[in-house]
Amino acid sequence: MTLTPSARSQALLTYAEGELRRAGRPHQVLAGTMHYFRVHPDHWRDRLERLAAMGLNTVDTYIAWNFHERRPGERRFDGWRDIERFVHTAQETGLDVIVRPGPYICAEWDNGGLPAWLTDRPGMRLRSSYTPYLEEVARWFDVLLPKITPLQASHGGPVVAVQVENEYGSYGDDHTYMQWVHDALVQRGVTELLYTADGPTQLMLDGGTLPGVLATATLGSRPDQAAELLRTRRNGEPFVCAEFWNGWFDHWGERHHTRSAENAAETLAEIIAGGGSVSLYPAHGGTNFGLWAGANHAEGALQPTVTSYDSDAPVAEHGALTPKFHTFRETLLAATGAPPRPLPRSRPLLTPRSLPVVSRAGLLAALEAVSDTVTSSHPLSFGELGQSSGLVLYRAHPVLPPGLTELTVTGLHDRAQVFVDGAAVGVLARETSSLTVEGAGHPVRLELLLENQGRINYGPLLGQGKGILGGVRVERRLVHNWTMFPLPLDEWTPDDVERATAAAGGGTSGFATACFAAEGSGDTFLALPGFGKGFVWINDFLLGRYWNLGPQATLYVPAPLVAPGANRLTLLELEHFGDRVELRTSPDLGVPEEYIESFS
């Protein structure tokens, strides 16, 4: 069933003759993206007020399925996952809301928002009319949609539009699937405006659009060309830029991407002057806390996304109002003539200080102390171990022939530190899956500490598994009889972290702790000079990854994570310890590089 705009009599947003209307009056959606799952819930209102003060009238958000359903049937909508509270808070701020429920969202989020337990299932066919996939999506929508539909404008709520899937034309052309997602939303009570969003090319629009459903574009520049293309295909529909990429995200090992306020504001002004509606992507990026950062893939290499999702947005990761914010505000207020809302005040910061590392625990001993074991004749993948993210320590005892021997791992996803009899001998990744080790003709303790660096969130490799998906060879001979230590860091309890930090000391890597007393409430930025690569907790909360590869050099710590009085920082360092950590008053996201190519 496909409803035409005229048939959607209950929808607040409608369109006719190329014009978008709200309650029958001409209207431009001036939206900004903000993801509730990337912002501490105690900061939701603050960040939404900053979006409104910029001159926006709408906020849009994805819904990350895997954030709510880590395991099949165990669905959570409390605390950080209280999407209803987020939507109500937006309404109280005076903003309309656009909901983008997927089931796939991309968003540089782990696995594009799809649960690992789903994509790790053997034979699963994602984002298609494959029946087992549709059955799981239906079960998810049966739970999710009853929480969203009462919040629609037709029921007095702020939800004015709902997206059908997400940029599907960049992935596939199963129109039966797209129609199924559309109908699943309608059948579960969605009556507000439905739309699709795709890149502005014939290829993408051919794959992702549906007859009778508003087609919108995602882009970073040349909106006039996108609008003309849509007019040739959808005469009578208004131009809506569902994502205007005014900034860009970062991968580890790249420069920090930026876009000048002036350049971005020119494109924004062009969209608005042409009568178009727009959503700034992002208006406020937030943070990939924990292990939720996704990854891309190009030319055989994984491109893991950094912990920060600042994305050079007008409202910075820590809520600061950037020059881009003020330039956009001038553009938006000039276009609408709306009276300016007061600017929110800057948030308090903790006093900067240097903190000595006060204890250390050796890497392999600490990890072994906190994990149960699984044995198998062959190495098991994360999916086979029932683990979505984190680390797995693989151990076997092969005989290494005398002299230099080649050790090869096939199907390595993503990065493995290799140890022989406890000594580090190298690092393997997708691009370099072999190394030379020296043997003496007797068994050794071979260990591979394998890191899932983020599941791919975009493209044909979406849903790819993690761990060792093939095998391990000494020359041509396969290594069998493995013991595995699953280490799902983001599921560890405080007791787990305590056991790890209490393990035997020694070595140049492992667990380190530092403590500080908070003199009041405030944000801070954590710097780790001398440390290499790893993960950091503040108290019992896994803040995220760090890596001296850059570009990101500090981690944002929002005030609600800082306890009054005593606080403890726990670092799991994979490569080499530093001797101190620092609390700073400003972020360091890396050396900026003007980035225009992806906005084309």
Wavefront OBJ file of the C-alpha trace (Angstrom):
o trace
v 0.000 0.000 0.000
v 1.407 3.402 -1.004
v -0.370 6.538 0.149
v -0.193 9.658 -2.003
v 0.376 13.026 -0.316
v -3.294 13.928 -0.691
v -4.323 10.645 0.935
v -2.277 11.451 4.010
v -4.881 13.797 5.424
v -3.520 13.330 8.944
v 0.037 14.386 8.058
v 1.167 17.787 9.306
v 3.696 18.102 6.470
v 2.286 17.788 2.959
v 3.367 18.981 -0.456
v 1.848 20.041 -3.751
v 3.043 21.858 -6.856
v 6.652 21.753 -5.721
v 5.928 23.318 -2.340
v 6.249 21.848 1.150
v 3.474 22.831 3.543
v 2.986 22.593 7.275
v -0.676 22.554 8.322
v -1.470 23.811 4.838
v 0.927 26.791 4.911
v 4.178 27.108 2.941
v 7.052 25.813 5.045
v 10.762 25.125 4.907
v 12.127 22.439 7.180
v 15.314 23.862 8.680
v 16.617 20.863 10.550
v 19.773 19.669 12.188
v 20.893 16.134 12.892
v 21.660 15.147 16.469
v 21.850 11.522 17.554
v 20.574 10.804 21.065
v 22.916 7.816 21.252
v 25.976 10.056 20.810
v 25.082 12.592 23.499
v 24.847 11.966 27.239
v 21.120 12.154 28.113
v 21.811 14.794 30.759
v 23.019 16.995 27.888
v 20.123 16.385 25.496
v 18.245 19.535 26.471
v 21.378 21.678 26.389
v 22.311 20.561 22.885
v 18.749 20.852 21.561
v 18.549 24.407 22.894
v 21.741 25.207 21.001
v 20.216 23.872 17.786
v 17.130 26.013 18.319
v 19.283 29.063 19.078
v 21.007 28.578 15.716
v 17.658 29.201 14.046
v 16.581 25.648 13.301
v 12.957 24.552 13.594
v 13.478 20.764 13.487
v 15.838 18.105 14.797
v 16.296 14.766 13.087
v 17.732 11.610 14.571
v 18.441 8.073 13.534
v 17.396 5.184 15.753
v 20.224 2.687 16.213
v 18.703 -0.798 16.472
v 21.866 -2.346 17.915
v 21.989 0.295 20.647
v 18.627 -0.955 21.922
v 18.900 -4.708 21.268
v 22.377 -5.992 22.035
v 21.021 -9.552 22.236
v 17.982 -11.069 20.521
v 14.811 -10.112 22.357
v 16.609 -8.090 25.063
v 15.390 -4.615 24.132
v 16.035 -1.530 26.230
v 14.450 1.913 26.102
v 15.577 3.273 29.451
v 18.199 5.840 30.401
v 20.429 6.647 27.471
v 18.081 4.631 25.240
v 14.899 6.520 26.179
v 13.977 7.728 22.703
v 10.581 8.932 23.941
v 12.242 11.228 26.470
v 14.509 12.606 23.750
v 11.568 13.374 21.462
v 9.587 14.998 24.290
v 12.626 17.106 25.200
v 12.876 18.313 21.610
v 9.218 19.289 21.675
v 9.711 21.213 24.915
v 12.549 23.046 23.193
v 10.162 24.087 20.408
v 11.509 21.784 17.715
v 9.720 19.463 15.321
v 11.270 15.996 15.065
v 12.148 13.791 12.093
v 12.705 10.127 12.962
v 14.899 7.870 10.850
v 14.280 4.323 12.126
v 16.243 2.427 9.498
v 16.472 -0.486 10.135
v 19.852 0.425 8.583
v 21.208 3.901 9.398
v 24.906 4.025 8.348
v 25.763 7.115 10.492
v 29.392 5.939 10.836
v 27.910 3.821 13.630
v 29.021 0.260 14.303
v 27.476 -2.109 11.724
v 25.311 0.712 10.376
v 23.006 0.206 13.358
v 22.242 -3.434 12.614
v 22.745 -5.842 15.537
v 25.813 -8.052 15.330
v 23.781 -11.079 16.391
v 21.707 -10.585 13.244
v 24.491 -9.971 10.750
v 26.673 -12.757 12.196
v 23.933 -15.297 11.557
v 25.125 -17.758 8.853
v 23.468 -17.141 5.505
v 21.865 -13.834 6.515
v 21.064 -11.524 3.587
v 20.816 -7.926 4.761
v 18.662 -5.097 3.446
v 16.721 -7.314 1.098
v 13.443 -9.193 0.884
v 15.149 -12.277 2.335
v 12.463 -13.654 4.647
v 14.575 -14.318 7.789
v 15.848 -10.733 7.652
v 12.361 -9.287 7.220
v 11.087 -11.374 10.113
v 13.665 -9.854 12.447
v 12.980 -6.320 11.220
v 9.259 -6.909 11.732
v 9.850 -8.037 15.311
v 11.959 -4.941 15.948
v 9.399 -2.591 14.380
v 6.641 -4.259 16.420
v 8.414 -2.992 19.542
v 9.856 0.289 18.262
v 6.965 1.811 16.328
v 4.440 1.790 19.207
v 6.878 4.090 20.990
v 7.129 6.476 18.034
v 3.631 6.660 16.567
v 1.995 8.252 19.682
v 4.591 11.025 19.357
v 3.428 12.020 15.873
v 1.992 15.461 15.243
v -1.423 13.904 14.618
v -1.404 12.865 18.292
v -0.092 16.187 19.572
v 3.571 15.180 19.415
v 6.487 16.731 17.509
v 7.217 13.929 14.989
v 6.422 15.352 11.553
v 8.230 12.940 9.213
v 9.680 9.429 9.132
v 12.355 8.161 6.749
v 12.005 4.885 4.843
v 15.291 2.931 5.221
v 18.414 5.031 4.534
v 20.296 5.803 1.323
v 19.271 2.421 -0.014
v 20.215 3.335 -3.576
v 23.870 3.318 -2.500
v 23.506 -0.338 -1.556
v 20.945 -2.236 -3.617
v 17.930 -2.233 -5.916
v 15.476 -4.557 -4.173
v 12.368 -2.414 -4.570
v 10.240 -5.168 -3.053
v 12.245 -4.725 0.134
v 11.907 -0.945 0.102
v 8.163 -1.231 -0.409
v 8.036 -3.723 2.449
v 9.778 -1.267 4.816
v 7.390 1.491 3.746
v 4.340 -0.695 4.298
v 5.688 -1.955 7.633
v 5.832 1.645 8.873
v 2.325 2.457 7.621
v 0.805 -0.731 8.989
v 2.218 0.064 12.413
v 0.632 3.483 12.514
v 2.943 5.980 10.808
v 0.705 8.659 9.311
v 3.118 11.575 9.010
v 5.155 12.378 5.918
v 7.256 9.457 4.674
v 10.321 10.032 2.511
v 13.390 8.329 1.083
v 16.894 9.820 1.080
v 19.587 9.059 -1.499
v 22.621 10.566 -3.125
v 21.788 12.816 -6.104
v 22.752 10.470 -8.940
v 20.638 8.468 -11.355
v 22.144 5.237 -10.012
v 21.276 5.980 -6.390
v 17.832 7.384 -7.079
v 17.002 4.398 -9.288
v 17.780 2.020 -6.433
v 16.393 3.889 -3.439
v 13.208 5.749 -4.347
v 9.577 4.591 -4.248
v 6.609 5.752 -6.328
v 4.375 8.127 -4.393
v 6.951 8.667 -1.632
v 8.813 11.972 -1.390
v 12.361 11.570 -2.767
v 15.037 13.648 -1.023
v 18.760 14.096 -1.592
v 21.895 13.841 0.549
v 24.780 16.037 -0.543
v 27.547 18.426 0.390
v 27.594 20.812 -2.555
v 25.928 21.771 -5.848
v 22.345 21.636 -4.560
v 21.100 23.269 -7.760
v 22.170 20.216 -9.751
v 20.539 17.870 -7.254
v 17.310 19.873 -7.328
v 17.242 19.837 -11.125
v 17.823 16.074 -11.231
v 14.977 15.475 -8.776
v 12.665 17.766 -10.769
v 13.289 15.741 -13.907
v 12.255 12.604 -12.048
v 9.710 13.933 -9.537
v 7.903 16.883 -11.011
v 5.776 18.586 -8.373
v 7.817 17.484 -5.380
v 9.614 20.072 -3.227
v 13.386 20.011 -2.999
v 14.529 18.592 0.337
v 18.177 18.091 1.212
v 17.831 15.374 3.851
v 21.532 15.614 4.711
v 23.685 18.657 4.027
v 27.224 17.567 4.863
v 28.553 20.774 6.358
v 31.394 18.827 8.005
v 32.954 15.390 7.811
v 34.030 12.592 10.145
v 37.547 11.254 10.700
v 39.255 7.878 10.411
v 42.245 6.872 12.489
v 45.419 7.681 10.586
v 43.947 10.547 8.543
v 44.036 14.312 8.967
v 41.209 15.984 10.869
v 38.581 16.983 8.310
v 37.217 20.504 8.394
v 35.121 22.729 6.164
v 35.172 26.492 6.411
v 32.116 28.242 7.775
v 31.992 30.504 4.727
v 32.098 27.664 2.220
v 29.427 25.664 4.022
v 27.206 28.716 4.581
v 27.256 29.505 0.851
v 25.754 26.108 0.071
v 23.247 26.393 2.914
v 22.129 29.814 1.672
v 21.756 28.431 -1.845
v 19.443 25.657 -0.662
v 17.277 28.033 1.362
v 17.159 30.748 -1.298
v 15.890 28.185 -3.791
v 12.968 27.375 -1.516
v 14.443 24.084 -0.382
v 14.301 22.413 2.982
v 17.478 21.169 4.614
v 18.947 19.177 7.478
v 22.465 19.998 8.625
v 24.441 16.769 8.916
v 25.415 17.006 11.629
v 24.275 20.075 13.526
v 25.806 18.475 16.613
v 27.860 15.335 16.112
v 28.569 14.128 19.634
v 30.783 11.171 20.510
v 31.172 7.494 19.621
v 31.346 6.450 23.243
v 32.342 2.906 24.138
v 32.947 0.729 21.077
v 30.173 2.148 18.901
v 32.364 3.784 16.236
v 31.937 2.122 12.859
v 34.375 1.721 10.003
v 34.614 2.072 6.256
v 36.552 -0.051 3.795
v 38.551 0.967 0.740
v 41.184 -0.696 -1.410
v 41.476 -3.724 0.857
v 42.016 -1.692 4.025
v 39.721 -1.071 6.958
v 39.175 2.592 7.849
v 38.067 2.679 11.496
v 36.274 5.828 12.638
v 37.666 7.773 15.586
v 35.929 8.131 18.951
v 34.980 11.765 18.386
v 32.069 12.479 16.065
v 32.597 16.227 16.251
v 32.593 16.259 12.434
v 33.395 19.991 12.375
v 29.716 20.603 13.152
v 28.395 24.057 14.099
v 27.786 22.843 17.664
v 31.038 21.190 18.696
v 31.342 17.812 20.383
v 31.409 19.468 23.818
v 28.625 21.936 23.007
v 30.768 24.945 22.075
v 29.281 27.412 19.615
v 31.766 27.499 16.750
v 32.308 30.170 14.082
v 30.261 27.908 11.798
v 27.387 28.119 14.301
v 27.386 31.911 14.206
v 27.690 32.062 10.412
v 24.846 29.582 9.972
v 22.762 31.484 12.518
v 23.089 34.668 10.503
v 22.121 32.796 7.334
v 19.094 31.100 8.912
v 17.728 34.138 10.719
v 18.152 36.319 7.643
v 16.187 33.794 5.586
v 13.335 33.321 8.060
v 13.115 36.716 9.728
v 12.532 34.898 13.018
v 13.547 36.693 16.208
v 16.825 35.317 17.556
v 16.717 33.087 20.607
v 19.191 33.818 23.423
v 22.545 32.093 23.068
v 23.211 29.411 25.691
v 26.138 29.958 28.015
v 29.378 28.041 27.800
v 29.538 24.947 29.970
v 31.907 24.794 32.978
v 35.226 22.962 32.687
v 37.327 21.129 35.239
v 40.655 22.623 36.271
v 43.471 21.240 34.087
v 46.021 18.989 35.752
v 48.546 16.215 35.194
v 47.831 12.847 36.836
v 50.538 10.262 37.503
v 49.859 6.633 36.658
v 49.625 4.898 40.035
v 49.381 1.202 39.151
v 50.032 -1.163 36.281
v 49.054 -4.733 35.397
v 50.672 -6.805 32.641
v 48.644 -7.131 29.425
v 48.245 -10.865 28.858
v 48.013 -11.809 32.530
v 45.351 -9.153 33.134
v 43.253 -10.200 30.163
v 43.476 -13.859 31.122
v 42.373 -13.014 34.667
v 39.107 -11.463 33.553
v 37.918 -13.958 30.921
v 36.446 -17.427 30.780
v 37.812 -19.741 28.095
v 36.377 -21.464 25.045
v 38.193 -24.307 23.312
v 37.890 -25.475 19.733
v 39.890 -27.364 17.157
v 39.955 -24.178 15.080
v 39.840 -20.454 15.879
v 36.281 -19.155 16.308
v 34.972 -15.846 15.030
v 33.354 -13.190 17.206
v 29.977 -14.357 15.932
v 30.682 -17.975 16.869
v 31.723 -16.774 20.312
v 28.516 -14.735 20.675
v 30.522 -11.513 21.005
v 29.816 -8.308 19.092
v 32.826 -6.108 19.895
v 36.021 -5.766 21.903
v 38.962 -8.187 21.920
v 39.546 -11.928 21.737
v 42.788 -13.538 22.879
v 43.544 -16.670 20.823
v 46.071 -19.206 22.166
v 47.562 -22.390 20.661
v 50.785 -24.375 21.064
v 52.159 -25.197 17.604
v 55.630 -26.526 16.916
v 57.738 -23.930 15.100
v 60.430 -25.513 12.897
v 64.033 -24.431 13.530
v 64.923 -21.137 11.927
v 62.687 -18.497 10.352
v 59.103 -19.539 9.673
v 56.204 -17.709 8.064
v 53.080 -17.341 10.184
v 49.925 -16.489 8.202
v 46.397 -15.608 9.299
v 43.632 -15.763 6.718
v 40.345 -13.942 7.185
v 41.833 -11.595 9.801
v 39.280 -8.978 10.919
v 40.754 -6.597 12.003
v 44.076 -6.270 13.849
v 46.110 -8.825 15.777
v 49.095 -8.429 18.072
v 51.170 -11.610 17.920
v 53.059 -13.041 20.904
v 55.365 -16.071 21.059
v 56.016 -17.354 24.576
v 54.777 -14.025 25.924
v 57.055 -11.856 23.778
v 55.550 -9.494 21.219
v 56.744 -10.390 17.714
v 54.560 -8.231 15.458
v 51.189 -6.861 14.453
v 48.978 -8.212 11.673
v 46.151 -6.443 9.890
v 44.052 -7.045 6.794
v 46.708 -5.527 4.602
v 49.596 -7.567 6.139
v 48.402 -10.949 7.331
v 51.778 -12.712 7.481
v 54.961 -12.297 9.483
v 58.195 -14.194 10.034
v 58.869 -15.790 13.425
v 61.811 -17.812 14.677
v 61.398 -21.347 15.965
v 63.588 -24.010 17.552
v 61.712 -27.190 16.680
v 59.570 -27.380 19.819
v 56.076 -26.183 20.836
v 55.613 -22.523 21.670
v 52.777 -20.563 23.249
v 51.354 -18.665 20.293
v 48.910 -15.895 21.179
v 47.016 -13.496 18.953
v 45.263 -10.604 20.646
v 42.675 -9.664 18.075
v 40.836 -6.340 18.069
v 37.522 -5.600 16.389
v 38.165 -2.011 15.291
v 34.536 -1.280 14.412
v 32.103 -3.027 12.121
v 31.757 -1.697 8.591
v 28.816 0.696 8.355
v 28.588 1.451 4.633
v 28.884 -0.351 1.327
v 28.771 -3.936 0.085
v 30.844 -5.284 3.016
v 28.221 -4.204 5.539
v 27.686 -6.959 8.092
v 31.072 -8.584 7.597
v 32.152 -10.702 10.551
v 34.964 -10.131 13.027
v 37.735 -12.259 14.470
v 39.645 -14.965 12.638
v 37.281 -16.001 9.854
v 39.753 -18.349 8.176
v 42.678 -20.050 9.843
v 46.230 -19.736 11.120
v 49.129 -21.467 9.370
v 52.725 -22.189 10.149
v 54.049 -22.249 6.592
v 51.508 -24.540 4.853
v 50.405 -26.367 8.021
v 47.198 -25.291 9.783
v 47.327 -24.659 13.526
v 44.655 -26.512 15.512
v 43.485 -26.835 19.113
v 42.803 -23.287 20.200
v 41.846 -21.737 23.518
v 40.014 -18.436 23.253
v 39.492 -15.721 25.848
v 36.468 -13.555 24.886
v 36.934 -9.950 26.053
v 33.764 -7.913 25.389
v 35.132 -4.725 26.942
v 31.902 -2.759 26.618
v 30.025 -5.417 28.599
v 32.497 -5.640 31.461
v 31.195 -4.998 34.953
v 33.087 -2.916 37.537
v 34.219 -6.227 39.054
v 35.677 -7.292 35.698
v 37.685 -4.086 35.436
v 38.828 -4.468 39.035
v 40.050 -8.035 38.416
v 42.004 -6.913 35.378
v 43.707 -4.025 37.151
v 44.577 -6.265 40.123
v 46.410 -8.816 37.963
v 50.154 -9.325 38.031
v 52.271 -6.333 37.118
v 55.180 -6.134 34.736
v 55.585 -5.455 31.062
v 55.317 -2.372 28.929
v 51.582 -2.650 28.248
v 48.426 -3.687 30.042
v 46.211 -1.883 32.555
v 47.087 1.445 34.140
v 45.124 3.650 36.517
v 45.138 7.292 37.524
v 42.933 9.154 39.980
v 41.699 12.698 40.478
v 39.294 14.605 42.678
v 36.636 16.739 41.007
v 36.237 20.145 42.621
v 32.837 20.628 40.994
v 30.807 19.737 37.935
v 32.426 20.295 34.567
v 33.515 18.792 31.264
v 37.121 17.894 30.596
v 39.359 16.550 27.826
v 41.609 13.587 28.459
v 45.090 13.505 26.901
v 47.381 10.471 27.093
v 50.966 11.515 26.300
v 53.301 8.574 25.904
v 50.534 5.997 25.564
v 50.088 4.142 22.280
v 46.753 2.476 21.586
v 43.927 1.271 23.742
v 40.747 1.954 25.650
v 39.907 4.140 28.617
v 37.240 4.016 31.318
v 36.235 6.834 33.626
v 34.979 5.195 36.785
v 32.814 2.370 35.387
v 32.047 3.925 31.984
v 33.966 2.897 28.853
v 34.749 6.254 27.291
v 36.167 4.921 24.030
v 39.290 4.171 22.033
v 42.491 6.196 21.807
v 45.411 5.783 19.398
v 48.528 7.870 18.960
v 48.171 7.312 15.225
v 45.813 10.310 15.366
v 44.270 12.537 14.313
v 42.334 12.648 17.590
v 44.615 13.370 20.552
v 42.094 14.023 23.351
v 38.895 12.291 24.455
v 35.875 14.328 25.529
v 34.629 13.578 29.048
v 31.151 15.052 29.650
v 30.443 16.364 33.134
v 27.771 13.760 34.006
v 30.459 11.061 33.861
v 32.582 12.838 36.472
v 31.615 11.925 40.028
v 31.716 14.476 42.846
v 34.959 13.860 44.694
v 37.108 10.849 43.799
v 37.349 9.586 40.193
v 39.416 6.823 38.629
v 40.678 6.526 35.076
v 41.473 2.995 33.870
v 43.449 2.456 30.679
v 43.865 -0.768 28.762
v 47.053 -0.018 26.877
v 47.931 -2.430 24.053
v 51.352 -1.119 23.041
v 53.297 0.995 25.536
v 52.552 2.838 28.759
v 52.952 6.539 29.328
v 53.738 7.848 32.801
v 50.856 10.307 33.145
v 47.488 11.382 31.854
v 46.271 14.953 31.566
v 42.980 16.767 32.004
v 42.786 19.679 29.589
v 40.357 22.530 28.930
v 40.140 22.238 25.145
v 39.961 19.441 22.576
v 42.727 18.379 20.225
v 41.153 16.603 17.262
v 44.248 16.793 15.087
v 45.821 18.955 12.429
v 42.945 20.260 10.283
v 42.722 19.671 6.582
v 40.184 21.482 4.427
v 38.036 18.724 3.016
v 35.900 19.425 -0.006
v 36.077 16.300 -2.186
v 33.384 14.325 -0.379
v 31.046 17.292 -0.450
v 30.795 17.017 -4.229
l 1 2 3 4 5 6 7 8 9 10 11 12 13 14 15 16 17 18 19 20 21 22 23 24 25 26 27 28 29 30 31 32 33 34 35 36 37 38 39 40 41 42 43 44 45 46 47 48 49 50 51 52 53 54 55 56 57 58 59 60 61 62 63 64 65 66 67 68 69 70 71 72 73 74 75 76 77 78 79 80 81 82 83 84 85 86 87 88 89 90 91 92 93 94 95 96 97 98 99 100 101 102 103 104 105 106 107 108 109 110 111 112 113 114 115 116 117 118 119 120 121 122 123 124 125 126 127 128 129 130 131 132 133 134 135 136 137 138 139 140 141 142 143 144 145 146 147 148 149 150 151 152 153 154 155 156 157 158 159 160 161 162 163 164 165 166 167 168 169 170 171 172 173 174 175 176 177 178 179 180 181 182 183 184 185 186 187 188 189 190 191 192 193 194 195 196 197 198 199 200 201 202 203 204 205 206 207 208 209 210 211 212 213 214 215 216 217 218 219 220 221 222 223 224 225 226 227 228 229 230 231 232 233 234 235 236 237 238 239 240 241 242 243 244 245 246 247 248 249 250 251 252 253 254 255 256 257 258 259 260 261 262 263 264 265 266 267 268 269 270 271 272 273 274 275 276 277 278 279 280 281 282 283 284 285 286 287 288 289 290 291 292 293 294 295 296 297 298 299 300 301 302 303 304 305 306 307 308 309 310 311 312 313 314 315 316 317 318 319 320 321 322 323 324 325 326 327 328 329 330 331 332 333 334 335 336 337 338 339 340 341 342 343 344 345 346 347 348 349 350 351 352 353 354 355 356 357 358 359 360 361 362 363 364 365 366 367 368 369 370 371 372 373 374 375 376 377 378 379 380 381 382 383 384 385 386 387 388 389 390 391 392 393 394 395 396 397 398 399 400 401 402 403 404 405 406 407 408 409 410 411 412 413 414 415 416 417 418 419 420 421 422 423 424 425 426 427 428 429 430 431 432 433 434 435 436 437 438 439 440 441 442 443 444 445 446 447 448 449 450 451 452 453 454 455 456 457 458 459 460 461 462 463 464 465 466 467 468 469 470 471 472 473 474 475 476 477 478 479 480 481 482 483 484 485 486 487 488 489 490 491 492 493 494 495 496 497 498 499 500 501 502 503 504 505 506 507 508 509 510 511 512 513 514 515 516 517 518 519 520 521 522 523 524 525 526 527 528 529 530 531 532 533 534 535 536 537 538 539 540 541 542 543 544 545 546 547 548 549 550 551 552 553 554 555 556 557 558 559 560 561 562 563 564 565 566 567 568 569 570 571 572 573 574 575 576 577 578 579 580 581 582 583 584 585 586 587 588 589 590 591 592 593 594 595 596 597 598 599 600
